[in-house]
Structure formats: C-alpha cells, structure tokens
C-alpha cells in the first residue's frame, strides 16, 4: 500500500492547493483530491508534473506503508 506525501512536501515549500494546481497545470479538483486523500489513485504523469514543480523526484511523493492486518482495520 502507498501514501502520497504531496500535501506535506507542498506545504513545507509554501504551496497551497490552488498555487500547486496552477504551477503544475493539474486540474484543481485533482490536486484537491490528492491533498485530502493520501491514498488517492493518481496517474503517473500527474505526479511527474507535481514533482517537477516541487523540485523533487516522483518517488519522494510516494511513501510505501505496510497494510494493516485484517483485525486492525
């Protein structure tokens, strides 16, 4: 399972949702979904555009997290 780190990286660099959307040329609704749902299924080309704006690699935007055992869900 993965978790997107877009929000925390963007905020650390002073970006908000609308500024990131404009600079990355990604629809506002898409950035909002990524921002509010770290498990949102996003296309690789979208992450590439966001990573370029944030001056990080795509792999920096994705964190691999272990899936919780069935009893903890």
N, C-alpha and C positions, 0 to 999 in steps of 0.2 A: 504494500500500500504506500501511497505517497501523500505528501502535503506540500502545497505551494507556499513559498516564502515571499511572494511578490509584495504583499502589504508591508511586512516588516522591513524589507530592503528599501522599498519606495519611501516609506515614512522616514527612515533613517537618512535618506538623501533629500528630504524636504518636499517630496511629491505628494499630491493628493490624487484622488481618483480622476478628476477631470483633466488635470495637467498631464498626468501619465497617459490618459486616453488620447489627448491631442498630440502629444510628442511622439507617441508610438504609432499613431494612426490606426488605433484599435477602437472599435465602437465603444461608447461609454457604457452601455449595458453589459458588454463582455468584461470590461475592466471591473465594473461594479460586482459582477458575479464572482470573478477571481478574487477580488478584495475581500468579499464577505463569506466566501466558501472556499477554504483552502484545499478542499478535495474536488473542486470543480474540474470537470473533464474539459481540457483546453487543447486546442490544436498546437502542434509544434511551431508552425510558422508564427502564430500569435505570440508564443513565449519568446521566440527569436527576436521579434520586434521590440518587445518589452525589455528583454535582456540588453539589447543594443542601446536603448535609451538610458538604462540604469548602469551601463558600462560594466556588466557582469556576464559571466557565461550562463547559458541556459541551465546547466547543471547546478549553478548556485541558486536558482529559483525553485529547485525541487529537492525536497528532503524525503529520504526513504524512511518510513516509520513502520515498525512491526505492527502487524494486525493483532488486535486483542483476541485472546481466547474466547470462545463462544460464551462461557459463563460470565465474562466481564462486560459483555456488550449491553 
